[in-house]
Amino acid sequence: MTPLSNDPAARQRQLQNLRRGGTVGPGRPPEHGGFAAVRREQLAEREREVLDVLAESAPVRDADDRVPAADGVVVTLLAETLCRLATVKAAIDAWPWGDRRGNYSNALAIEARLSGHCLRLCEQLGMTPMARRRLGLPVAPEQPPTPDPDDEAERRAALARLEADDEETT
């Protein structure tokens, strides 16, 4: 970094060479946003979404049947990565022909890296079949029992529903 000159006229010229905000790199617009800082509001919203999904399906829970507090860092990292991934995907969708040179290689490489990072964070939270198997948990969630077809009442109710559907279609 070049120090500012002591000469007032030279110093003024040096300061005029500086550009204020709105550009990334040497005067270029942002291309995909894969390395951009995530806005706090966007991060907080995505974090709530991740916690809502985890509240329904997380295999590891604390005594209050919630996501453990120790997973907070992983949840925040996952939310931040998902925000960046959404930005990169939006950039790819907005420019279907690629960057200014007509290729996708940079954005697609970043998308692949972010997707892999999301997968690793989901594994940390036990949200993949292999992670659940390593934890000794059931791989698939338990399905509700199917009704017994021999049950007379269930058979009658099913028949009544079919007849009602037939009457509506005719």
Backbone bond lengths (Angstrom), bond angles and torsions (degrees), N, CA, C in turn:
res aa  C-N    CA-C-N  psi(-1)  N-CA   C-N-CA  omega(-1)  CA-C   N-CA-C  phi
1 M - - - 1.447 - - 1.516 108.30 -
2 T 1.297 115.70 130.40 1.458 121.19 -179.25 1.525 109.05 -83.36
3 P 1.337 117.17 130.29 1.466 118.67 178.29 1.530 110.11 -70.07
4 L 1.317 114.93 154.86 1.459 119.93 177.97 1.527 109.76 -71.25
5 S 1.308 115.05 146.38 1.457 121.67 -178.53 1.522 110.44 -73.37
6 N 1.340 115.74 154.89 1.468 121.25 175.06 1.525 110.68 -83.06
7 D 1.323 116.88 -19.37 1.460 121.72 178.63 1.531 108.16 -74.71
8 P 1.352 118.63 122.40 1.464 120.41 -176.55 1.527 113.61 -58.90
9 A 1.324 118.90 -38.56 1.471 120.84 -179.04 1.531 110.20 -68.68
10 A 1.327 117.38 -42.60 1.464 121.34 179.12 1.531 110.43 -67.20
11 R 1.327 115.02 -39.30 1.462 119.47 178.62 1.530 110.56 -62.39
12 Q 1.331 116.89 -41.21 1.462 121.14 178.47 1.527 110.91 -61.43
13 R 1.329 116.85 -42.01 1.474 120.73 178.47 1.530 110.51 -64.60
14 Q 1.330 115.92 -39.96 1.457 119.43 178.78 1.526 111.14 -62.78
15 L 1.319 116.88 -42.89 1.455 120.48 -178.76 1.531 111.81 -69.56
16 Q 1.336 117.05 -29.54 1.462 120.14 178.36 1.531 111.26 -70.57
17 N 1.317 117.49 -23.60 1.457 120.64 178.70 1.532 112.64 -72.76
18 L 1.312 116.13 -18.85 1.457 119.67 -179.12 1.525 109.72 -76.86
19 R 1.298 115.98 143.79 1.464 121.39 177.15 1.511 108.74 -110.04
20 R 1.323 116.06 146.80 1.460 120.61 179.87 1.520 110.36 -100.66
21 G 1.344 117.93 130.36 1.453 127.09 170.24 1.519 116.95 30.40
22 G 1.304 115.12 176.15 1.441 122.27 174.96 1.512 115.43 79.44
23 T 1.311 117.92 -8.50 1.450 119.39 179.17 1.520 109.54 -122.68
24 V 1.282 115.06 152.84 1.458 121.43 177.00 1.511 106.58 -118.85
25 G 1.295 116.46 131.93 1.460 119.28 -178.77 1.520 110.15 70.94
26 P 1.304 117.41 -157.95 1.470 120.22 -177.08 1.535 111.80 -79.21
27 G 1.333 116.42 72.95 1.451 120.83 175.57 1.508 115.49 78.03
28 R 1.338 118.68 18.15 1.467 121.36 -178.44 1.526 110.44 -103.84
29 P 1.319 116.95 147.81 1.469 119.28 175.23 1.528 110.09 -74.66
30 P 1.332 117.50 157.62 1.459 118.89 177.28 1.521 110.28 -64.80
31 E 1.344 115.97 145.21 1.456 119.58 -176.41 1.522 112.82 -100.02
32 H 1.316 118.47 -41.56 1.457 119.60 -174.86 1.513 113.58 -140.40
33 G 1.305 120.72 -20.41 1.457 122.98 178.24 1.513 115.25 77.93
34 G 1.323 117.98 13.19 1.457 120.69 -178.16 1.513 114.06 -68.20
35 F 1.315 117.20 -22.70 1.463 120.96 -179.97 1.519 112.05 -113.09
36 A 1.325 117.47 5.91 1.459 121.61 -177.02 1.522 110.54 -72.15
37 A 1.314 114.84 154.53 1.464 119.76 175.32 1.530 108.41 -70.34
38 V 1.315 116.46 144.22 1.460 121.52 -179.06 1.525 108.13 -92.53
39 R 1.335 115.78 132.49 1.468 120.00 179.32 1.525 110.01 -64.84
40 R 1.313 116.77 145.43 1.466 121.24 -177.18 1.525 112.00 -60.81
41 E 1.343 116.70 -40.76 1.465 119.99 -179.06 1.527 110.41 -64.29
42 Q 1.322 115.32 -42.98 1.463 120.54 179.96 1.533 109.91 -64.49
43 L 1.321 116.61 -41.56 1.461 120.95 179.72 1.525 110.68 -65.67
44 A 1.333 117.31 -43.51 1.464 120.41 -179.46 1.525 111.05 -63.53
45 E 1.330 116.79 -40.27 1.461 120.47 178.93 1.529 111.18 -64.92
46 R 1.329 116.13 -44.79 1.469 120.04 -179.35 1.524 110.24 -67.22
47 E 1.332 117.28 -35.30 1.463 121.13 178.75 1.535 110.07 -63.47
48 R 1.336 116.24 -41.28 1.470 119.64 176.90 1.529 110.57 -62.60
49 E 1.328 116.77 -41.19 1.468 120.10 178.68 1.523 111.00 -62.09
50 V 1.338 116.76 -44.24 1.466 120.68 179.84 1.526 109.89 -63.65
51 L 1.328 117.16 -43.40 1.467 119.99 179.69 1.521 111.24 -65.24
52 D 1.338 117.88 -35.50 1.468 120.22 177.06 1.526 110.98 -63.55
53 V 1.327 115.93 -43.49 1.471 119.54 178.73 1.520 110.19 -65.37
54 L 1.329 116.38 -42.96 1.464 119.67 -179.75 1.525 111.84 -67.33
55 A 1.333 117.23 -31.73 1.464 120.04 179.29 1.526 110.78 -62.70
56 E 1.338 115.81 -32.08 1.464 119.55 179.93 1.524 112.83 -83.56
57 S 1.340 117.08 -33.28 1.468 117.14 -167.34 1.518 115.65 -131.82
58 A 1.307 120.28 4.80 1.466 120.36 -179.21 1.521 110.20 -67.30
59 P 1.338 117.05 131.33 1.463 119.25 -178.69 1.523 113.19 -77.60
60 V 1.333 117.79 -24.65 1.460 121.00 -178.79 1.522 108.07 -107.03
61 R 1.325 116.59 125.29 1.464 121.47 -176.72 1.521 110.00 -133.91
62 D 1.337 115.21 158.33 1.458 119.13 177.18 1.530 109.85 -89.33
63 A 1.319 117.32 -169.79 1.459 121.44 -176.07 1.529 111.92 -64.90
64 D 1.340 117.53 -27.60 1.470 121.75 179.66 1.521 112.63 -88.27
65 D 1.341 117.31 11.00 1.468 123.96 -179.98 1.532 111.57 62.83
66 R 1.335 116.22 35.78 1.465 121.85 176.14 1.520 108.98 -121.54
67 V 1.327 115.02 172.65 1.463 120.17 176.29 1.531 107.38 -65.56
68 P 1.330 118.47 132.29 1.466 120.15 -178.27 1.523 112.25 -59.64
69 A 1.322 115.91 144.94 1.463 121.24 -179.63 1.526 110.92 -62.15
70 A 1.309 117.19 -28.92 1.464 120.76 179.70 1.521 111.86 -64.38
71 D 1.319 118.04 -20.79 1.463 121.65 178.56 1.519 112.81 -85.04
72 G 1.317 118.16 2.67 1.458 121.88 -176.93 1.511 113.74 -58.91
73 V 1.319 117.41 -40.20 1.469 121.03 -179.99 1.525 109.95 -65.78
74 V 1.316 116.84 -42.83 1.464 120.75 -179.71 1.527 109.72 -65.93
75 V 1.334 117.35 -39.08 1.464 121.02 178.32 1.526 110.02 -63.22
76 T 1.329 117.42 -43.21 1.465 120.96 179.19 1.521 110.91 -64.22
77 L 1.331 117.16 -44.03 1.466 120.17 177.98 1.526 111.34 -63.05
78 L 1.327 116.46 -40.15 1.464 119.89 178.18 1.524 110.73 -64.02
79 A 1.326 117.37 -43.03 1.464 120.53 179.02 1.529 110.85 -62.92
80 E 1.324 116.89 -43.28 1.467 120.57 179.15 1.528 111.54 -63.98
81 T 1.320 116.35 -41.96 1.462 120.41 179.13 1.525 110.65 -66.15
82 L 1.329 117.48 -39.21 1.462 120.46 178.03 1.530 111.25 -65.29
83 C 1.336 117.24 -35.95 1.472 120.28 176.47 1.526 110.17 -63.45
84 R 1.316 116.28 -46.88 1.468 119.43 179.33 1.522 111.48 -64.07
85 L 1.329 116.52 -40.49 1.456 120.50 179.15 1.531 110.83 -62.37
86 A 1.321 116.87 -40.63 1.472 120.31 177.86 1.524 110.67 -64.03
87 T 1.330 117.52 -38.39 1.465 121.28 178.88 1.525 110.62 -64.89
88 V 1.318 116.78 -44.22 1.466 120.57 179.89 1.527 110.38 -65.17
89 K 1.336 117.09 -43.26 1.460 119.80 178.87 1.521 111.36 -63.66
90 A 1.333 116.97 -38.24 1.466 120.23 177.42 1.523 110.54 -64.50
91 A 1.334 116.96 -38.27 1.468 120.14 178.66 1.525 110.43 -65.99
92 I 1.310 117.00 -39.48 1.471 120.42 177.98 1.529 110.13 -65.24
93 D 1.342 116.24 -41.34 1.465 119.92 179.23 1.528 111.79 -68.81
94 A 1.332 116.69 -35.52 1.466 120.33 -177.99 1.523 112.20 -72.07
95 W 1.310 117.02 -28.24 1.468 121.41 -179.38 1.520 108.74 -119.50
96 P 1.338 118.09 74.46 1.467 120.10 -174.68 1.520 113.93 -62.47
97 W 1.307 117.97 -15.60 1.461 120.24 -179.77 1.517 112.30 -97.84
98 G 1.336 117.77 3.38 1.458 120.84 176.64 1.517 113.02 100.19
99 D 1.312 116.52 -165.81 1.462 120.58 179.90 1.524 110.37 -78.19
100 R 1.333 117.05 -167.81 1.475 118.95 -175.47 1.518 112.81 -63.34
101 R 1.315 117.15 -19.61 1.462 119.90 177.52 1.522 111.91 -96.10
102 G 1.341 117.20 -0.64 1.450 120.65 177.36 1.518 115.23 87.04
103 N 1.337 118.19 16.79 1.469 117.73 177.54 1.521 111.11 -124.82
104 Y 1.299 114.80 159.08 1.454 122.77 -178.37 1.521 112.84 -104.31
105 S 1.298 118.67 -2.95 1.460 121.11 -164.98 1.517 113.27 -51.17
106 N 1.320 118.94 -45.09 1.460 120.90 -177.11 1.525 111.13 -66.57
107 A 1.323 117.60 -49.67 1.463 120.51 -178.41 1.525 111.18 -65.95
108 L 1.315 117.00 -39.98 1.464 119.42 179.85 1.519 111.82 -67.66
109 A 1.323 117.05 -36.59 1.465 119.95 177.28 1.526 110.45 -65.11
110 I 1.321 116.25 -41.19 1.468 119.59 178.91 1.522 110.04 -68.01
111 E 1.333 117.25 -39.39 1.463 120.56 177.43 1.526 110.51 -60.88
112 A 1.312 117.73 -42.34 1.463 121.30 179.01 1.527 111.10 -64.67
113 R 1.325 116.78 -41.93 1.470 119.94 178.59 1.522 111.00 -63.68
114 L 1.343 116.79 -44.01 1.463 120.12 -179.28 1.526 111.20 -67.24
115 S 1.331 117.36 -38.51 1.470 120.70 177.73 1.526 110.59 -62.99
116 G 1.321 116.49 -43.26 1.466 120.25 177.54 1.511 111.99 -63.33
117 H 1.329 116.24 -38.35 1.461 120.43 178.41 1.532 110.18 -65.67
118 C 1.336 116.90 -40.91 1.470 120.65 176.80 1.526 110.53 -60.23
119 L 1.311 116.37 -43.96 1.462 120.23 179.77 1.522 111.04 -61.42
120 R 1.332 117.17 -43.95 1.470 119.63 179.41 1.531 111.28 -64.01
121 L 1.328 117.25 -38.23 1.464 119.64 178.05 1.524 111.29 -68.03
122 C 1.329 116.98 -37.40 1.475 120.06 175.80 1.524 110.43 -63.96
123 E 1.319 116.63 -37.55 1.463 119.76 176.27 1.525 110.55 -63.64
124 Q 1.326 116.88 -38.21 1.467 120.46 177.90 1.526 111.10 -61.65
125 L 1.337 116.40 -32.10 1.460 120.99 -179.77 1.528 112.39 -88.63
126 G 1.342 117.11 0.58 1.458 121.11 179.33 1.516 113.22 75.53
127 M 1.328 117.04 29.02 1.459 120.91 -174.23 1.531 113.88 -98.38
128 T 1.316 118.14 10.33 1.465 120.56 176.54 1.527 108.30 -118.41
129 P 1.336 117.34 157.18 1.473 119.03 179.55 1.529 113.10 -57.65
130 M 1.333 117.51 -41.02 1.471 119.36 -179.73 1.527 111.22 -65.97
131 A 1.329 117.01 -38.97 1.466 119.73 179.42 1.530 110.17 -65.46
132 R 1.334 116.66 -40.89 1.463 119.56 178.37 1.529 110.65 -65.52
133 R 1.329 117.01 -37.94 1.460 120.13 178.69 1.531 109.83 -63.92
134 R 1.345 116.70 -41.92 1.475 119.94 178.82 1.524 111.61 -63.06
135 L 1.336 116.24 -31.71 1.462 120.41 179.15 1.527 112.39 -81.29
136 G 1.338 116.38 -6.17 1.454 120.30 -178.98 1.515 112.82 79.19
137 L 1.327 116.75 22.02 1.465 121.90 -179.86 1.519 109.73 -100.87
138 P 1.333 117.80 161.35 1.467 119.16 177.23 1.529 110.55 -61.69
139 V 1.309 116.49 138.95 1.460 121.53 -177.48 1.520 111.11 -70.03
140 A 1.319 116.76 -43.68 1.468 121.03 179.24 1.521 108.18 -110.30
141 P 1.344 116.88 144.69 1.459 118.01 176.81 1.523 110.75 -63.72
142 E 1.315 115.49 149.73 1.457 119.44 -178.60 1.522 109.34 -67.61
143 Q 1.324 115.14 135.55 1.460 121.50 178.84 1.522 108.72 -89.09
144 P 1.343 116.75 146.52 1.466 117.69 175.30 1.528 109.45 -64.59
145 P 1.297 116.93 148.12 1.462 119.04 -178.37 1.527 110.88 -62.20
146 T 1.314 115.55 141.02 1.459 120.29 177.69 1.524 108.43 -77.74
147 P 1.320 116.49 145.06 1.472 117.71 -178.40 1.524 110.67 -65.66
148 D 1.295 114.38 145.96 1.461 120.78 179.50 1.527 108.47 -74.39
149 P 1.348 117.82 120.41 1.464 119.30 -177.49 1.522 112.95 -66.91
150 D 1.318 116.79 -17.58 1.460 119.61 179.37 1.524 112.10 -79.91
151 D 1.304 116.07 -11.48 1.460 119.78 -179.36 1.530 109.06 -69.94
152 E 1.314 116.55 117.27 1.473 122.74 -174.19 1.534 111.70 -62.55
153 A 1.304 117.91 -42.39 1.465 120.45 -177.52 1.534 110.51 -65.57
154 E 1.310 116.55 -41.32 1.465 120.22 179.56 1.523 110.36 -65.55
155 R 1.301 116.58 -38.72 1.457 120.70 179.50 1.527 111.22 -65.46
156 R 1.314 116.42 -40.44 1.466 120.17 178.47 1.529 111.29 -66.17
157 A 1.338 116.76 -41.42 1.464 120.49 179.35 1.524 110.32 -63.96
158 A 1.324 117.13 -41.03 1.465 120.82 178.67 1.513 110.60 -64.73
159 L 1.330 117.20 -39.98 1.463 121.11 178.44 1.522 110.88 -64.75
160 A 1.336 117.11 -40.94 1.461 121.38 178.77 1.526 110.50 -63.32
161 R 1.326 117.58 -40.33 1.478 121.15 178.25 1.517 110.43 -63.62
162 L 1.327 117.03 -42.88 1.461 120.39 179.23 1.520 111.39 -63.21
163 E 1.322 116.86 -42.15 1.458 119.98 178.72 1.521 111.09 -64.89
164 A 1.334 116.90 -39.23 1.468 120.37 178.24 1.527 110.40 -64.10
165 D 1.331 117.12 -40.94 1.473 121.19 178.35 1.525 110.30 -64.60
166 D 1.337 117.64 -39.78 1.462 120.74 179.57 1.525 111.20 -64.48
167 E 1.348 116.96 -39.27 1.459 120.54 179.25 1.519 111.63 -67.19
168 E 1.318 117.77 -35.22 1.476 121.20 179.50 1.524 111.19 -69.77
169 T 1.300 117.87 -34.88 1.465 120.21 -177.79 1.520 112.25 -79.51
170 T 1.333 118.86 -20.46 1.466 119.65 -178.85 1.499 112.59 -97.17
